[in-house]
Amino acid sequence: MDKYDLIIIGGGASGLMAAGVAAALGKQVLLLEKNDTLGKKLSITGGSRCNITNNTPDINTFLEKFPEGKKYLYSAFSRFSVTDTIHFFQETLKLPLTTQAGGRMFPRSEKAADVRDALVDYARAHGVTIKKSTSVTAINATEGTISHIKTNGSDYHASSYIIATGGLAAPQTGSTGDGFQWLRKCGHKVHQPNPNIVPLITDSAWLKRCSGTTLTDIRITFTSKEKKIKKDGNILLTHFGLSGPLILNTSKEVNTLLKDGPVHTTIDLFPFLNEKELDHKLVTLLSENPRKKISNLLPLLIPRSLARELPQAKDFPDTEIIATELSRDDRKIIVSTLKKITLNVTDIQGFDKAVIADGGLDPSEIDWTTMRSRRYSNLYCTGDMISINRPSGGYSLQLAWTTAWIAAHSC
């Protein structure tokens, strides 16, 4: 039976990070990956651009994005922070980064494959043994320690083990929840995963005809019984419903509302104008273009695709009339429609479209100063293995880097 200082199961973001860092510290490391390529999910993350982190150096400010998990995370981020991550990628891996809107940091090349390749090269340069197309079939434990693991080819033994197999998001990349099954068999508490940071499905056929349209500076309200969620920002209309960062980061809350049935949804295209102010804006547009048809004026107010679809709403005035023929009552209907587009959210998309999946190992079962299991003295978990909710914007990968670095230094 082959023996190593450390065996890491999973060659994704946190697995690659942990492997390279541990090997650089002088450990003999074996990295096992069931796919025939490393970093399969990493290479497509962030629209294949790889949002490495969020440029928020202050730890307290950064952890505000983890409202349920920050009580666990402070000690970890005190050891390896956003600043440390930036230094690691730029100085150690020699991968230049760039900061974009919302503090999102990407490789300057905007190629996720460059991030994966840099981590793989770092691991190989420090002597990590990498075995691809190798599936772990069992983790054997005795008396509070992991004794060895079985794979589809051989059995392996190590002083320490890191499970870095990821969550259930993007199962097409090999993230099928294997690690959760092993942890449950070892007696750990594992929360059932659900798709998270995921687009929403609606019942509105007209949205399909507006697919690809971005609505900027809008307010969207989700209502179910007595509960209401209001969000301001930009959303993307798609062939199935709603997407974009605002929608993705609200999907967990909306999914909770969906437990009571379809969620009534309204979109206010002009949230910073009341109806009187919006009517004044419309009157100004009409007076400046008295001989133009309403159908030609609407695209000056709203995206062309919406200007084409909204006139099909009930009681909407005839858009083939010219501006001077539009009555006051007709203006009121247009204003009311622009302030309250209605639809129903009926579901969220599945794991295959989710940026992350929530659920996983209960965070109370990890020693966050080391990432060590509280049940097994030589077992560590990283990244998406742990149930820590967070938004999109670089927070998931930062969690992967931080937990991997700590585990690599602790095992």
Secondary structure, 3 states (H helix, E strand, C coil): CEEEEEEEECCCHHHHHHHHHHHHCCCCEEEECCCCCCCCCHHHHHHHCCCCEECCCCHHHHHCCCCCCHHHHHHHHHHCCHHHHHHHHHHHCCCCEEECHHHEEEECCCCHHHHHHHHHHHHHHCCCEEECCCCEEEEEEECCEEEEEEECCCEEEEEEEEECCCCCCCHHHCCCCHHHHHHHHCCCCEECCCEECCCEEECCHHHHCCCCCEEEEEEEEEEECCEEEEEEEEEEECCCEEECHHHHHHHHHHHHHHHHCCEEEEEECCCCCCHHHHHHHHHHHHHHCCCCEHHHHHHHCCCHHHHHHHHHCCCCCCCCCEHHHCCHHHHHHHHHHHHCEEEEEEEECCHHHCCEECCEECHHHEECCCCEECCCCCEEECHHHECCCCCCCCHHHHHHHHHHHHHHHHC
